Amino acid sequence: MGVVTEADQAAFRQDRNDGRGEKWTTERVLSIRYWTPTLLSFRTTRYRGFRFTPGHYTRLGLRAGDASRGDVVWRPFSVASAAYEDFLEFIAVLVPGGEFSEPLRQLRAGDTMRVDKASYGFLGVDQLAPGKDLWLLASGTGLGPFLSILRDPAVWQSYQRLIVAHSVRHSSELAWRDEIGGIKDGELFADAKAALTYLPVVTREPGASTLAERIPLLLGDGRLEQAAACPLRVATSRVLVCGNPEMTRELRQWLAARGFATNRRGVPGQMAFEKYW
């Protein structure tokens, strides 16, 4: 994993073009972490004017194809870092031959990329009515926005239970597994009242986890609630979902059939979904 030093970062902040007049800024890659050969997370510098709500996403741009033509490919990525940190963090899967994946594969610490000045999305606790238990249901890189939410001390004050279910194919894809368990030990979380339950779900590696089916199936037969030792109830449970479109669709249908609703016309709901796919 390559790393840019603090001195390099400070010099870059001073020298870079902050994108005045543009809808994006040029940011430098600070570090890259490969969880698997095709799954990586990376950190970039953060423009001082960039603001986001935990759970939201922004757009990243990389030069692709003929560099002399200046072609830039843009893709949406959820922000995984905390709103108070001076860097931005993202997680991505490299797709063979992908228009964005190929330049991303070549990226190294010290390289630059474009970051949209704005953030977007409806996946956040501000979309939810007050509740007791917050369920964060993710597949693959869908964990990214939930890491940002878990890094928000206010969330730990607003709920009694935080339940994270992360579904992946192989155990090596359980990004930030150790970090999630240690978030509450941070200085900013000294007054946290919520209890955390982390449920890894590995579907294609027998014996790697207690839960080994897709999240919709685990909810359907009650095993996810049993593993969390917590019932899913409209009156007390709030649910955020981020992952592949099929999982999102199935969970929306399952939850809606049990009375859960999304935010509508300013009325907070009991569930929210990421919609940038």
C-alpha positions as CSV (number, residue, x, y, z in Angstrom):
1,M,0.0,0.0,0.0
2,G,1.5,3.3,-1.1
3,V,1.2,6.3,1.1
4,V,1.7,10.1,0.6
5,T,3.5,11.8,3.5
6,E,2.0,14.7,5.5
7,A,4.6,17.0,3.9
8,D,3.6,16.0,0.4
9,Q,-0.1,16.5,1.3
10,A,0.5,20.0,2.7
11,A,2.5,21.0,-0.4
12,F,-0.3,19.7,-2.6
13,R,-2.9,21.7,-0.8
14,Q,-0.9,24.8,-1.4
15,D,-0.1,24.2,-5.0
16,R,-3.2,22.6,-6.5
17,N,-5.9,24.3,-8.6
18,D,-9.0,24.1,-6.3
19,G,-11.3,24.1,-9.3
20,R,-12.7,27.6,-9.1
21,G,-15.3,28.0,-11.8
22,E,-15.5,24.2,-12.2
23,K,-17.9,21.7,-10.6
24,W,-15.0,19.6,-9.5
25,T,-11.6,19.8,-7.8
26,T,-8.3,17.9,-8.4
27,E,-7.4,15.8,-5.4
28,R,-4.3,13.7,-4.8
29,V,-4.5,10.0,-3.8
30,L,-3.0,9.6,-0.3
31,S,-3.1,5.8,0.0
32,I,-4.5,2.7,-1.6
33,R,-5.4,-0.5,0.2
34,Y,-6.1,-3.8,-1.7
35,W,-8.4,-6.1,0.2
36,T,-8.3,-8.6,-2.7
37,P,-6.7,-8.3,-6.2
38,T,-10.0,-6.7,-7.4
39,L,-11.3,-4.9,-4.3
40,L,-9.6,-1.8,-3.1
41,S,-10.3,1.3,-0.9
42,F,-8.4,4.5,-1.3
43,R,-8.1,7.9,0.3
44,T,-7.7,11.3,-1.3
45,T,-7.1,14.8,-0.2
46,R,-10.3,16.8,0.6
47,Y,-11.2,20.2,-0.8
48,R,-11.9,22.5,2.2
49,G,-15.3,23.4,0.8
50,F,-16.5,19.9,0.2
51,R,-19.5,19.0,2.4
52,F,-21.4,15.8,2.7
53,T,-23.9,13.9,4.9
54,P,-22.8,10.5,6.0
55,G,-24.3,8.0,3.6
56,H,-24.1,10.3,0.6
57,Y,-22.1,9.8,-2.6
58,T,-20.1,12.0,-4.9
59,R,-18.7,11.6,-8.4
60,L,-15.0,10.7,-9.1
61,G,-13.3,11.4,-12.5
62,L,-10.3,9.7,-14.0
63,R,-8.6,10.2,-17.3
64,A,-9.2,7.3,-19.7
65,G,-8.3,6.3,-23.2
66,D,-6.1,8.8,-25.1
67,A,-4.7,11.1,-22.4
68,S,-3.9,13.7,-25.1
69,R,-7.6,14.1,-25.7
70,G,-8.3,14.8,-22.1
71,D,-11.1,12.2,-21.8
72,V,-12.4,11.9,-18.3
73,V,-14.7,9.1,-17.1
74,W,-17.0,9.9,-14.1
75,R,-18.6,7.4,-11.7
76,P,-20.6,7.8,-8.5
77,F,-18.9,6.5,-5.3
78,S,-20.2,6.6,-1.7
79,V,-18.0,8.4,0.8
80,A,-16.7,6.0,3.5
81,S,-14.8,8.5,5.6
82,A,-16.3,10.5,8.4
83,A,-17.7,14.0,7.7
84,Y,-15.1,15.5,10.1
85,E,-12.0,14.0,8.6
86,D,-9.6,16.0,6.3
87,F,-9.5,13.2,3.7
88,L,-12.1,11.3,1.6
89,E,-12.2,7.6,1.5
90,F,-13.9,5.3,-1.1
91,I,-14.2,1.6,-1.9
92,A,-14.4,0.1,-5.4
93,V,-14.4,-3.2,-7.4
94,L,-12.2,-3.4,-10.5
95,V,-14.2,-4.7,-13.4
96,P,-12.1,-6.3,-16.2
97,G,-12.1,-3.9,-19.2
98,G,-14.2,-1.4,-17.3
99,E,-13.9,2.2,-18.6
100,F,-13.3,3.5,-15.1
101,S,-11.7,0.4,-13.6
102,E,-8.8,0.3,-16.0
103,P,-7.4,3.8,-15.1
104,L,-8.3,3.1,-11.4
105,R,-6.2,-0.1,-11.6
106,Q,-3.2,2.0,-12.6
107,L,-3.7,4.5,-9.8
108,R,-0.9,5.0,-7.3
109,A,-0.4,7.1,-4.2
110,G,0.5,10.6,-5.4
111,D,-1.6,10.4,-8.5
112,T,-4.5,12.8,-9.0
113,M,-8.2,12.4,-9.7
114,R,-11.2,14.7,-9.9
115,V,-13.8,14.9,-7.2
116,D,-17.2,16.6,-7.7
117,K,-17.7,19.5,-5.4
118,A,-21.2,18.3,-4.5
119,S,-22.6,15.3,-2.7
120,Y,-25.8,13.5,-3.4
121,G,-28.2,10.8,-2.2
122,F,-31.0,9.8,0.1
123,L,-29.2,7.2,2.1
124,G,-28.9,8.7,5.6
125,V,-30.3,8.7,9.1
126,D,-31.9,12.1,8.3
127,Q,-34.3,10.3,6.0
128,L,-35.6,8.2,8.9
129,A,-38.1,8.8,11.6
130,P,-36.7,8.5,15.2
131,G,-36.3,4.8,16.2
132,K,-34.5,2.5,18.6
133,D,-32.6,0.1,16.3
134,L,-30.7,1.0,13.2
135,W,-30.2,-1.8,10.7
136,L,-27.5,-1.3,8.0
137,L,-27.8,-4.0,5.3
138,A,-25.0,-4.1,2.7
139,S,-23.7,-6.3,0.0
140,G,-20.1,-5.9,-1.4
141,T,-19.0,-2.3,-1.7
142,G,-22.4,-1.2,-0.4
143,L,-20.7,-1.1,3.0
144,G,-18.9,2.1,2.1
145,P,-21.6,4.6,3.1
146,F,-22.4,2.7,6.2
147,L,-18.8,3.1,7.4
148,S,-19.3,6.9,7.1
149,I,-22.5,6.6,9.1
150,L,-20.8,4.4,11.8
151,R,-18.1,7.0,12.1
152,D,-20.6,9.6,13.1
153,P,-20.8,9.9,16.9
154,A,-24.3,11.4,16.7
155,V,-25.6,8.0,15.3
156,W,-24.3,6.3,18.4
157,Q,-26.2,8.7,20.6
158,S,-29.5,8.5,18.6
159,Y,-30.0,4.7,18.7
160,Q,-29.8,1.9,21.2
161,R,-28.7,-0.8,18.7
162,L,-26.6,-0.6,15.6
163,I,-26.8,-3.8,13.5
164,V,-24.5,-4.2,10.5
165,A,-25.0,-7.1,8.1
166,H,-22.4,-7.2,5.3
167,S,-22.8,-9.9,2.6
168,V,-19.9,-10.9,0.4
169,R,-18.9,-14.0,-1.6
170,H,-15.5,-14.6,0.1
171,S,-14.3,-13.7,3.6
172,S,-11.4,-11.7,2.1
173,E,-14.0,-9.2,0.9
174,L,-15.1,-8.2,4.4
175,A,-13.5,-4.8,4.1
176,W,-12.9,-2.8,7.3
177,R,-14.0,-5.8,9.4
178,D,-11.6,-5.0,12.3
179,E,-12.1,-1.3,12.0
180,I,-15.8,-1.6,12.4
181,G,-15.4,-3.4,15.7
182,G,-13.1,-0.7,17.1
183,I,-15.0,2.4,16.1
184,K,-16.7,2.7,19.5
185,D,-13.2,2.8,21.2
186,G,-12.4,6.1,19.6
187,E,-12.1,9.3,21.6
188,L,-15.1,10.9,19.9
189,F,-17.3,8.0,21.0
190,A,-16.7,8.1,24.7
191,D,-20.4,9.0,25.4
192,A,-21.8,6.5,22.9
193,K,-24.8,4.6,24.2
194,A,-25.5,2.3,21.3
195,A,-24.5,-1.4,21.2
196,L,-23.0,-2.7,17.9
197,T,-23.8,-6.0,16.4
198,Y,-21.7,-6.9,13.3
199,L,-23.0,-9.8,11.2
200,P,-20.6,-11.0,8.4
201,V,-22.3,-13.0,5.7
202,V,-20.1,-15.1,3.4
203,T,-22.0,-16.9,0.7
204,R,-19.4,-18.8,-1.3
205,E,-16.9,-20.0,1.3
206,P,-18.4,-22.8,3.4
207,G,-17.7,-22.4,7.1
208,A,-16.4,-18.9,6.8
209,S,-19.4,-17.4,8.6
210,T,-22.4,-18.6,10.6
211,L,-24.7,-16.9,8.2
212,A,-24.1,-18.0,4.6
213,E,-27.2,-17.1,2.6
214,R,-28.2,-13.9,0.8
215,I,-29.6,-11.2,3.1
216,P,-33.1,-11.4,1.6
217,L,-33.2,-15.1,2.4
218,L,-31.9,-14.6,5.9
219,L,-34.6,-12.0,6.6
220,G,-37.3,-14.1,5.0
221,D,-36.8,-17.1,7.3
222,G,-36.0,-15.1,10.4
223,R,-32.3,-16.1,10.7
224,L,-31.0,-12.5,10.5
225,E,-33.2,-11.3,13.3
226,Q,-32.3,-14.3,15.4
227,A,-28.6,-13.7,14.8
228,A,-28.9,-10.1,15.8
229,A,-31.1,-11.0,18.8
230,C,-33.4,-8.2,17.7
231,P,-36.7,-8.2,15.9
232,L,-37.4,-6.0,12.9
233,R,-40.5,-3.9,13.8
234,V,-41.9,-0.8,12.1
235,A,-42.4,0.9,15.5
236,T,-38.8,0.6,16.6
237,S,-36.6,-0.5,13.7
238,R,-35.0,1.8,11.0
239,V,-33.4,0.2,7.9
240,L,-30.7,1.5,5.5
241,V,-29.9,-0.7,2.4
242,C,-27.0,-0.4,0.0
243,G,-25.8,-3.1,-2.4
244,N,-26.6,-4.7,-5.7
245,P,-29.9,-3.8,-7.4
246,E,-31.4,-7.3,-7.0
247,M,-30.8,-7.3,-3.2
248,T,-32.1,-3.8,-2.9
249,R,-35.3,-4.6,-4.9
250,E,-36.0,-7.8,-2.8
251,L,-35.5,-6.0,0.5
252,R,-37.6,-3.1,-0.5
253,Q,-40.5,-5.5,-1.4
254,W,-40.0,-7.5,1.8
255,L,-39.9,-4.5,4.1
256,A,-42.8,-2.7,2.3
257,A,-44.9,-5.8,2.8
258,R,-44.4,-5.5,6.5
259,G,-45.3,-1.8,6.7
260,F,-42.0,-0.1,6.3
261,A,-42.0,3.1,4.1
262,T,-39.5,5.5,2.6
263,N,-39.4,9.2,3.2
264,R,-42.3,10.8,1.3
265,R,-43.1,14.5,0.9
266,G,-41.0,15.4,3.9
267,V,-42.5,12.7,6.2
268,P,-39.6,10.6,7.5
269,G,-39.9,6.9,6.9
270,Q,-38.6,3.7,8.4
271,M,-36.3,2.7,5.5
272,A,-34.0,4.3,2.9
273,F,-32.0,3.0,-0.1
274,E,-29.1,4.0,-2.3
275,K,-30.3,4.9,-5.8
276,Y,-27.3,5.6,-7.9
277,W,-27.2,2.3,-9.8
